[in-house]
């Protein structure tokens, strides 16, 4: 599993987070996606790597500004993040 984190500028409310989450789900096969206006980013968990050029285009189409993208192996944490 791969965790992709992309910076997203311009989110102001919960609906903004929802727009980002839905846009990513519509365009990519993902296990989980969580956008956070407070952190100014979206975190995506998927089976395969996500094309960074396409991801930035999807974010731009929603009217937000994409930022830096990081991809790394996803490490699932155990109960309460202790393992």
N, C-alpha and C positions, 0 to 999 in steps of 0.2 A: 504494500500500500504506500501511496505517496501523499505527503501533505504539501499543499501549495498555499503560500501566503502572498497576497497581493495588497499593496497599499491602495486605498480608495479615498480620495478627497471629495468633499462636497456633501457627504451624508449629514443630515441635520436631525433626523427623527427615526422612529421605529419603522415608518413606512419606507423610508430611504433604504434601510437595511433589508426590508422585504423585497423591494425592487431589485436590489443586487442579488439576493439569494435566488429569486425566481429566474432572473436572467441567466445566471450560471447554471441552474438546474435545467433550463430549456435548451441550453447549448452544449452541455457536457454531461457525460455519464459520471455521476458522483455518488459517493456513499453518504457524505455529509458536507454541508456548507453553512458557515456562520459568518455573517457580516456584523461588524461592530462599529458604530459611529464614534464611540468613545476611543477606541484603539485606532480608528481610521484605517481599517483593513478588513479583508475577507479571508477566511481560512477554509480551504477545500480539502477534503479527503477523498481520494479516488484510487481505483485499481491501477490505472496507468497514468503516466505523466500527461499533463495538460499543456497544449501548445500555447506558449506565452504570448505570441503575436495575436492569436485568435482571442485569448482571454482579455488582453488589453482592448481589443476592438469591441468585444461584448460589453465591457465596462463603459467605454466611451459612448456606445449606442444608447445606454441608459441615461446619459447626460452627466455622468460623474467622471472624475479625472483619475485614471489608473496611475499607480506608482510602481515602486520596485517589486519584483517578483522573486520569491525564494521557493525552491523545491527541495524537499528532504524526505528521507524515509520516515513514515508515520510509525510512531511507537505508542501503542495503546497502553494506557496506564491501568493498573488494577484498582481495586476498591480504594476509594478516597485518594488515588494517586500515590499510594504507598509502595507499589511494586513496579 
